[in-house]
Amino acid sequence: MTCPARSICLAVTALALVAGSARAEDTAAPADPPPAGEVVGGIGGAKLGSGLGEWLDQYSRASLQVGADDRLGLEVVRQRHFGEAGVFLGARWERIFGERWYASLSAGGGTAGFFLPRFRTDAFLNAKWLDSKSLVTTLGLGYLRSRDVHSERSLFLGGTWYFEAPFILQVGARLTQSDPGAVRSLRGFGALTWGRSQDRYVTLRYEAGREAYQAVSAGSALVDFTSSEVSLLWRQWLGRRWGFDLQAARYSGPYWRISGAAGIFWEF
């Protein structure tokens, strides 16, 4: 269990990273200063196979530039999975170090629900390369404590390429060890984004590999199995500072899952 709501988290994470990174790189509209903050709210749901029922999620997020080099973010996600409900609360801090380095630190946890982590934290260090700074490499470390006896430690390595044409290519891999049992799993992903800030972003993402642990009920879990997920993300600006996010995904593994999410964002 590496995310409080796997399909929703993938959508939220990918949209936030793509939108935030592209804002810093895109110069298509120099007359508009970068937004100092953003508020996003939406809903999501999923239909699961193998008699596992349905999921329902409501999420809200906010971020704010608090200085020339710092940005803070908060998120609240209410989830109902496998017949239980819980709320995930999280916070994120981003910091720029000079022209080529930036980092982020996030932490959060669930108030209830066996499927939500008791505590989770992730740290990422990013570096820009080449004269154009169009290549970004990422190193990340993560820790997760489940509501039962399980815990996870993870290492992430990734890269992002910004092309002159409106394309962004992302690749990455995460190595996770789940305890007890020292079960190791390796997953990789690739994502291609087309579009520009203040217009639209469309991202096609594919992830596959092994998962170490995933709880499906208060007393039952899947351990050391193979799965894959393909998703399509769409962020569309309807005005200079607002628009919508849409996501659709299909997960395949010990069971199948079809999911979707829709949200509204406002920049200020």
N, C-alpha and C positions, 0 to 999 in steps of 0.2 A: 504494500500500500504506500505508494510514493506521492500521492496527491489527494487532498480531501475530496475532490470530485474530478476524476481523471479527464473526462471529455471537456468539462467546463474549464478546468484549470489550463488545459492545453489551449483552448480558445483565448482565455483571458491573458495568459502569458505571451502567446505569440502575437496577439494584437497589440498588447502594451509594448513589447520589445520592438516590433516593427514600426509602430507609430512613433514611439519615442526616439528610436535611432534615426529614422528617416527625417524627422523634424530637424535633427541636428545637422544632417548631411545635405538636405534639399535646399537649393537656393532659387527655386522656380518662382517664388513670390517674395522678393526682397522688401516690398513695401509693407508687408505684414510682419510685425515683430513676433518672435516665438511666444506661444501662450505661456502665461505664468502658472497656469493650473488647468486641471481637467476633472470633470465629474462624470461618472459612467454608472448607469443602472440598467438591469435587465433580468430576464428569466431564461431558464433552460430546462430541458427535460430529456429523458431517455427511456427507450423500451428495451428490455433485456430478455434474452432467451433463457432456456433451461428453468423456467418457472420462477425466475428471480424478480419478476414484477417490473415496476416503473420507478423512475427517479424524477424529482422535481426540485429545482434550485431557483433561488432569487439572490442576485448579487448587486452590490453597490461598491464603488471604488472612488477614491479622490486622491489627487496628487497636487503638490504645490511647490513652486520654486521659492526657497527660503533664503537664498543668497546667490551670488554669482556662480558658485560651484556646487551648491547643495540642493537636493530635491527630496521631499518627504512624501510618502504615500500611505494610505490606509485602505483596508478592504473589509467588508462584512459579507459573508456568504451564508445564507440559510439553506440547508439541504435536508431533503427527505429521501433516504436510500434504504433499501432492504427492509422497509416497514418501520424504520426509526428516523427521528429528526434530530438535528443538531445545528449549531451555528459555529462557523469558523471565523476568527478574528485575526487579522494580520496587519503588520506594519513593515514599511520598507524605507531605507535610506540610501540615496545615490549621491556619489561624490566624484567630481572631476579633479584630477591631479595633472595640471599642465595641459599641453596640447595633445598628448598621445595616450594618456592613461586615465581610466575611470573605473569605479568600483561600486558595488551595491551590497547591502546587507539586509536580509529580511528575516522576520520571526513571527510566529503565530501559533495558534492552537485552537482546538475545538472545545466548546462548552459542554457538549453531550454527543451521543451517537458513537457506537463502537467503530464505525468506519472512519471517523475523523481522528487525526493525530492529537495526542495529548499536548505535544510540543513539536515544532518544526522550525529549523533555521537553515538558511542558505547564504553563502557568500560567494561573490563573483568578482574576478579581476579581469579587466579588458585592456587590450593594447592595440593601437592603430599603427599600421605598417605601410610602407611605400611612401613616396613623395606625395601622392594624392590622398593618403590616409584611407584608401578604399578597402583595405583588408584589415579586419578586426579579428583577433584571436581572444578566446575566453577560457579561463581556468576557474572552476567552481568546486566548492566543497559543501556538503550537506549533511545534516543529522536529523533524524526523525525518531520520536518516541511514541509508539502506539498506545492505545488505551489498555492493552493487555501487556504481556511480557515482552513483546517484540520491539526491536529497535533497528534502525538502518543508518549506515554511514555510506556516503556516496562521493565519487570523484567525477567531475564533468570536464570534458575538453571539447571545444567547438571553434568554428570559424565562420565569418560572415564576409561576403564580397559584395561591394556596391559597384555596379556597372554604370558606365556613362549613359547607356539606355536605361529606361525606368525599370530595372530588374535588380533584385536582391536575392542572393543565393546563401542559404544557411545550411551547415552540416554540423553534427555533433554526436557525441557518444557519452553515456553515463555508466560507470561501473559501480554497482551497489553490493554491499554485504549486509545481509539480514541475520540478526541473532535473536534467540539462541539457534545454534546449528551451523553458524558461519556459512550460510547459503549465499553464493555469489551469483550475480546476474549482470549481463551486459546488454544494453539497448542502444541503438543508433537511430538517427533521424536525418532527413533531408527536407528542405523547404524552399520553394521558389515563390517570390513575391513580385508582382507587377503593379506599378502605379506610382503616384506622387502625392505628397502631402497637399491638403486643401482640395483634393480631387477624389481619389479612391485608391485603396489597396486591395488586391486579391491575392491570397496566399494558399498554395496547395502544399500540403505537408504529409509525409509518410514516415511512420515510426515502426520499428520491429525489433524483436529480440526476446530475451528471457525476463521474466519477473520473478523476484524472490519470494514475495509474500503478498497476498491480497485477502482481506477479511470479507466474507460474504454473509456472515451472520455473527451473533454474539459469541457463538461457540464453534464456528467453523471457518476454515481459511484454506485458500489454494496456495500451494508452495511449489516453487521451482518449476515454472511452466513457460511455454512460448506463446506470444501473442503479437498482434500487429494492429495498427490503426491508421486510417487515412482520413484526412479532414480538409475541408475547404472553408477558408475564412474570407469575409468581405467587409471592409470598412468603407463607407460612403459618406462624403461630406455633402450635406444638403444646403448649407450656408457657409459663411466664412469661418464660423467657429463651432458648428454643430452638425450632427449627422447620426448614422446608425451603424451598428455592428451586427453581422449575421454569421452563424457558424453551423456547419453540418459535419457529422463524423460517423464512421462505422468502425467498430472495434471487433476483432475476431480473435478468439482464444478458446479457453475451456467453455465459454459461452459467447454469444454474439450480443452486440449492443449497437443500436442506432440512436443517435443523439442530435440535439440541435439547441441553439441558443440565439437570443435576439436582445439587443440593447440599444440605448440611446446615449450619446456622449455630447458633452458641452465643454468647450475650451474657453478660458477667460484670461 
